[in-house]
Amino acid sequence: MKLISCEQGMPEWFAARCGVITASRFKDACDRLKPKKGEDVGAPSVKCIGYAAEVAVERVSGQPAGDTFVTWQMKRGTELEPHARLAYEAATGNVAQESGIALTDDGRFGYSTDGFVGAEGCLEIKCPASPEKLVAMWRDRDLAEYMHQIQGGLWLTGRRWADFVMYAPQLAPVGKDLFVLRVERDERFIEQLEADLVAFAAMVDENEHVLRLPLAA
């Protein structure tokens, strides 16, 4: 694992992620249609195909292919993250060390970490503005939307667990501004995730090959 120290949302952060299959998009990379009769694995979905093209173009151009515009939601999340980390430390007694982007040695896969806790833990911080997401998390405690990212982060960093942190200061009046749920490393999930990502990486390689083919005479 290689660790690059940089602040999320800054030009250095976008540059470090350029051409990398990132954990925040692992769910898209693994997204497939329901298998047809007689098939073991379904065909890649539109999201999967689109992301494979995006990464390939980034590798060729050296520039981010996706939207690098910082939305108000992204800006809000960046501004709230330090407060979320402090609230987490106060509530749990854990000390969260800021990190950066963790990359595989070959640089093909990456994970933007929100912090390391001790020798075995890491943080995954979300600061959603959506009221629906806030209500749903407190009601259902369902992390399915984030599991590819969380387990992917554990795979890439070699850590044993991750504390999912949802920080919502707007819920402070009812004492629910901080939601923390620990996720243990799931080797079975990671084994399937790795297989799916290797298949996705092959799609990216094929796209890159097509783009780099010399023009016909």
Secondary structure, DSSP 8 states (H G I E B T S, - for coil): -EEE---TTSHHHHHHHTT-EEGGGHHHHT-B----TT-SS--B-HHHHHHHHHHHHHHHHSS--S-----HHHHHHHHHHHHHHHHHHHHH---EE---EEE-TTSSEEEE-S-EETTTEEEEEE----HHHHHHHHHH---GGGHHHHHHHHHHH--SEEEEEEE-GGGGGGT-SEEEEEEE--HHHHHHHHHHHHHHHHHHHHHHHHHHS----
